[in-house]
Amino acid sequence: YDAKCVFCRIARREEPGTALLPCEYEDLVCFRDIRPDAPHHYLVVPVEHMRNCKTLKTEHIPIVKRMMEVGKAVLQRNNFSDLNDIRMGFHWPPFCSISHLHLHVLAPASQLGFLSRLLYRINSYWFIT
């Protein structure tokens, strides 16, 4: 836990302005991005402070899989079912706005604007899926 990290505070429910969405795992939280780049833009965040995707190791594969599972579930709960039209991934350091691992879940990917298409470009130098 890092008291200076906004995602740590959100995960511990210390940020009353951020509504958490239903999540089936206690070690993850999910909420809407404050600056959405798509009609559906959610962040899935581990409760435990993890710096970024560059620090992930083989033993983190299960948590990343669960993060993706939560992302798909929140889309389906919000009546978005075309899982072929989504974008999920992590910004690669130094292109992270917050140094706490967070999965971006965006849909429909087909409605991303020009800048968002660049920002969330599949397996680019700054965004990995």
Solvent accessible surface area in square Angstrom, and as a share of the most:
residue,aa,sasa,rsa
1,Y,123,0.47
2,D,55,0.28
3,A,64,0.50
4,K,183,0.78
5,C,12,0.07
6,V,46,0.26
7,F,10,0.04
8,C,0,0.00
9,R,66,0.24
10,I,11,0.06
11,A,2,0.02
12,R,121,0.44
13,R,174,0.63
14,E,81,0.36
15,E,48,0.22
16,P,137,0.86
17,G,80,0.77
18,T,33,0.19
19,A,80,0.62
20,L,50,0.25
21,L,36,0.18
22,P,88,0.55
23,C,39,0.23
24,E,87,0.39
25,Y,60,0.23
26,E,172,0.77
27,D,52,0.27
28,L,4,0.02
29,V,6,0.03
30,C,0,0.00
31,F,5,0.02
32,R,124,0.45
33,D,20,0.10
34,I,144,0.73
35,R,166,0.61
36,P,86,0.54
37,D,46,0.24
38,A,10,0.08
39,P,81,0.51
40,H,35,0.16
41,H,4,0.02
42,Y,0,0.00
43,L,9,0.04
44,V,0,0.00
45,V,0,0.00
46,P,0,0.00
47,V,47,0.27
48,E,123,0.55
49,H,47,0.21
50,M,17,0.08
51,R,139,0.51
52,N,13,0.07
53,C,9,0.05
54,K,118,0.50
55,T,43,0.25
56,L,46,0.23
57,K,125,0.53
58,T,106,0.61
59,E,120,0.54
60,H,45,0.20
61,I,87,0.44
62,P,72,0.45
63,I,24,0.12
64,V,28,0.16
65,K,132,0.56
66,R,59,0.22
67,M,0,0.00
68,M,75,0.33
69,E,85,0.38
70,V,0,0.00
71,G,0,0.00
72,K,75,0.32
73,A,22,0.17
74,V,1,0.00
75,L,0,0.00
76,Q,98,0.43
77,R,107,0.39
78,N,43,0.22
79,N,146,0.75
80,F,27,0.11
81,S,93,0.60
82,D,72,0.37
83,L,60,0.30
84,N,150,0.77
85,D,28,0.14
86,I,30,0.15
87,R,39,0.14
88,M,21,0.10
89,G,1,0.01
90,F,16,0.06
91,H,18,0.08
92,W,73,0.26
93,P,23,0.14
94,P,113,0.71
95,F,91,0.38
96,C,33,0.20
97,S,95,0.61
98,I,48,0.24
99,S,63,0.40
100,H,0,0.00
101,L,3,0.01
102,H,12,0.06
103,L,3,0.02
104,H,12,0.05
105,V,0,0.00
106,L,0,0.00
107,A,0,0.00
108,P,13,0.08
109,A,10,0.08
110,S,69,0.44
111,Q,116,0.52
112,L,4,0.02
113,G,40,0.39
114,F,154,0.64
115,L,137,0.68
116,S,12,0.08
117,R,115,0.42
118,L,75,0.37
119,L,82,0.41
120,Y,5,0.02
121,R,124,0.45
122,I,98,0.50
123,N,98,0.50
124,S,13,0.08
125,Y,159,0.61
126,W,63,0.22
127,F,0,0.00
128,I,56,0.28
129,T,82,0.48
